[in-house]
């Protein structure tokens, strides 16, 4: 089932009067930068999930909050759907435009407004890049902890909208744990401040609700993040294993020893070889799996923990344990992992990155099942895994120019996600649902749960104009999707109309 | 454990009856936090029959617990595995339950360094205002599927639904802990804390009682020793932190009303009538004062903070009133999730 917006199952969208909207925008905001010609719109037809493209009706690039407010008010009056977009690096199609919608690009909001080293906070505009915050805080010995792989390019507004993660989540948390306050504009342009500069705020925790809401509840206009003191010391151990099962067990053993590593990553043989060919990180290419374990903190503790972790790894059957001998080697070890996606990309014309999470103990079974699915669908799968927090990134290799391969890759991906749900995990750990995993939401949540999600949406955006079609599937879509997965003759959602 | 029982079917029936008759419910465990918030009305729904630990695997760092489970039992089970709830939720009573801990969302002395109750919520099961028993979030560390209704439940005072079960992230206890106290003025303490906060020191609690700064250092043997060598101080009994958390220090004994000020952590000492106790490294201040609520709130607002009244029944809105637009969205959300208005109406705000 195609994931592009389908009005039959995703809901009818108001028919837009492009010329009228353009005229009204120009009339009210002569300074506003608007793109409306086909060749100007083309670069905005997709985000980081480039397999899916839709040309938006219009693109606007506001420079100040008043313009954003003006655009939202006008679109609300005229019932035009609005899709907000930051840097466009998202991997789930959360910023995939709509033919009948306006694309609101927030990238021009790229100023760091204030860094307060004593309060350890940074107040920034939503288009500021993730890494730019840490760079600006570095002179004070501080940094912003969440570090998604795309951190050199992705913007903080998008990070909040997706509740972005990274490789240090087990110890330092996700975006939701590192944001104090967010300013938003509602669908009709009203300003709200969620959270506060203190550690909590009165009322319901709408900051938690908005974090990861994928632009469905409001448009982020400002973000205040927490900054942390940079760890004094960081060391990385690389351990090689002759089976992924052993590597998986070693992860549990490290935790059982009472140690929470700053980062704990696993790669399988295909990913190891791809990364080694690309980055020359010094990975053992014969290993079935490697673990990268970063220990950070105060010098003395890091030293002690390295000794403990080394013992644990050896007892868990590691064939080799290496401590990065200096900062250059540490950075190289990480470079292999952080470039695993593009490295795998060199093995195949296209790849499809999954983002399921599982309870860690299920890892051996899930990896075995993925290998079986890989054989069944005749597509290679490389596994990269945030082992510490159970977030898997299987990369499915395919060639979109071969007829049917993209569809096969999608189906294989869908199966992997359903497997994650079956063992008690989730279809997405950090990339978001967007459009990409809209069908798999039907596997993770039942119709009552989806109904409650729609109720939340209705509280903030009753006419459904903000990013329609993302994050939460309609019950009709699930009925259609479910029709392809009939269990024991029982059709899910039997009382719903079929298309 | 003896007494463990899945009583969710009966709880669901009670909620559905209340929905049918539009009877407001007053959700309670042991009632240990009844003194917080507005005075509730309605038929009592007692959660304590639904109790027990559903699953716990220490190497997964996740525990799933039913709402009526005593908080003390949860702590005991974690203790036995040398793990903890890092947010140190206060009990305010022997019978305090896990459901009340989530609904009130209160955190203890480690909060600025570890995160709040909400930060450790991974998933919940909730009986909703549409009469369904649903599951949100899960038992995994990272999960961004759908809206984050689980964390929204933390601190909602039962106004959005009945929390029946919660999955929490837990962490190993630190290998070493050491508490010290240093004589210094509160101004000096706040200055020092602002400086130390920018350095990788293993501080996990910091409270100034008007005369002395109390610090807890937690981490590995090396870091705790190095920090102690550097900061000095006289030894302090670690029981101090529990007494602070549970409001058993003599500071809390006085008759005057108790106020909680939540402030940006580097706020200078506030000039307010009465006595103050600085916690959370500066981000939480306890005030014993007869001053008018409007005055205290104005002083806190000016520095970007907010105020909760901890003396029951003293004022009509113990939680800081919300700006009009924000209140409208609160009402809209309440209307959507609890359309018949049966869950703890008026507990958080009169309008909800």
Interface residues (C-beta under 8 A of the other chain):
Chain A: X116 X117 X118 X119 X120 X121 X140 X141 X142 X162 X163 X165 X169 X170 X173 X174 X176 X177 X186 X190 X191 X192 X193 X196 X197 X198 X199 X200 X201 X202 X203 X204 X205 X206 X208 X209 X211 X212 X213 X216 X217 X229 X230 X231 X232 X252 X253 X255 X256 X258 X259 X260 X297 X298 X299 X300 X301 X303 X304 X305 X357 X358 X359 X360 X361 X386 X388 X389 X390 X391 X424 X425 X426 X427 X428 X429 X430 X431 X432 X433 X437 X441 X444 X445 X446 X448 X449 X451 X452 X453 X455 X456 X457 X458 X459 X460 X471 X472
Chain B: X57 X58 X59 X60 X61 X62 X82 X105 X111 X112 X115 X116 X118 X119 X128 X130 X132 X134 X135 X136 X138 X139 X140 X141 X142 X143 X144 X145 X146 X147 X148 X149 X151 X152 X154 X155 X156 X159 X160 X171 X172 X173 X175 X194 X195 X197 X198 X199 X200 X201 X202 X219 X220 X221 X222 X223 X225 X226 X227 X262 X263 X264 X265 X266 X280 X283 X284 X304 X305 X306 X308 X319 X320 X321 X322 X323 X325 X326 X327 X329 X330 X332 X333 X335 X336 X337 X348 X349
